[in-house]
Amino acid sequence: MKRLVSISIITIIGAVAGLTIRAEAQSPEFHLDFLLRDTLQSGSHIEFGGRSIGYDPSATDSVDLQVHEDPEYPGTYLEAGNDLFFEYPRNIGETRIDIRNKPATGSFVINYVMGVSFDWYPTGRLVWDPAVIPQAVTALWLRPYNRQDTVLRDMREQSSLSLTPTENSLWNGKYLITLFYNTTPPSLGVAKSSQNVGLIVSAAAYPNPVITSGRLAVNLSEPAGLRVAGCDAAGRECFRYSAEANAGLSMLDLSSLESARGAVFLHIDATSGTRHDSRNVMVVKE
């Protein structure tokens, strides 16, 4: 069955010695196995696996049955129920296992498109072990598919990502995992300190306009003091936030804007030592 039970915690367990789904299974050169662990509303737990990404010289970018890819798998983004699947290139279908071709070159980039759906959970969490990623993989980025300028995590340097139901909906349940092999990734503000990168890599509100609830997504290039002040078109303060934030993505709840109407102007300040950065974001509250 595609749908099992609702999930609240997704745990990515690192690459193991080989796929052992069937005795004749081919073991790819590299793969990560996904374990989906579910916390039900009742408090009970259940987990199931069978999801993997990876690469191998003998694999293709199409269907490879020898590593048990299943092209008939009916993955659907944000459908009721829980799921974790990967989308084949060229719209040929979805699969729970996606092993791509390793080119016969010294460097390459592979993109895996991942879909995640939930039934019930207070906070979903993706966890992985960076130690199992080969040294030749210089970066392994996890990004929202609809916001590819926002790196949620470099999976080589960070080991987890938490998602609320609202956050997963903001990203439409669709993510891009980009593997960089012996190549330097572009400068998109992965959480590294750099004097050439602003403290605030990106800032945006989702959804916009905000009808009932929303989030302000602020991506920081390094840990910093984060402060946000908001006012309406008449200059009345309607939002204030202040906290020490980690590098990477911070999701700020905008539910306190419930009484505001029309345009809301958010001024964002980030400070780290002698460095300072600021952004302005306009939100329409309906």
Steps between C-alpha positions, in 0.01 A plus 500: 500500500617849426338658805581348835443736790563865564860599563648762722868418497701406193838351581757458231739225594835516322630270230543138600691212350246436225135463406368172635139515389548178304788255491590592140500876567788695355687714749563848354826683559325753726152530646312645795214298649197688634315383810160663553412512868146601589364650820122462500257736668438226757870510590583159353785454254548313175775502243568363153782523249569411140599847372849574364703734281848440361722448198682220319699480171271225368175684582305721260290812551195297406357184656752257654315194622821331620505741796123462546386835371122490462385730215135410553504657848218761510667781695286815530611829656315604819234233455312387810699237681874470544766431243861553397594441138726623219411626155676363192643747247293572189171434683513123456359430845577479871700244696593419858861425398693732269852384408652723231780448252848596618667658196849385405640845580683656791217733597122513457173624650187287561154638589244285682142630526337388825132508600390496865144471633368478855174408677561593861809622686592792722834549325656288227874448509754381246812354661810362328861411581746728316784258583380245244511743206815439289774763513470548124147635555591863567143608579155342531240776494139469609281778356130571446425426137311827467775703673826370356686810616440383859723224636320349798794278588837387369466137602878458522525764773166474681318192617130587526212715378171549685178582314156594628190420290476869404864511387462184292194654334694821428751294304214303334647179640760498221876523556819490297803305623811602303816290521828671403780254424854642488362840404442829680130590538381848400485770765137491613556564868554159653556548870869597494663812632633722223579869489377502139154365588244713682370379833149483353513272197127520432176608667145435383150452641285198411224507397472860391228628532454351850140396560495303827862409578842540347875478551791734445795298368838660576813324377822603683853434378627468861361515855375850581270705716176520304248779555183574305266796542174537310259788455187558298443774241403746779831442679351294787728222626337160449791256516823467700751213522845475658718191549840349438468295182713219358647499152257378236123538485293652781121481468316774692131463580293794373181405687531818711403694185144373543366846591686679219343573162652611172872562447739412782864606474755272669849636568753222564836559673779245552816570704807282550800666664585803289288381207148626437242436230139601449209422269146627451207275415145615427219264601136543403267389780149420380 
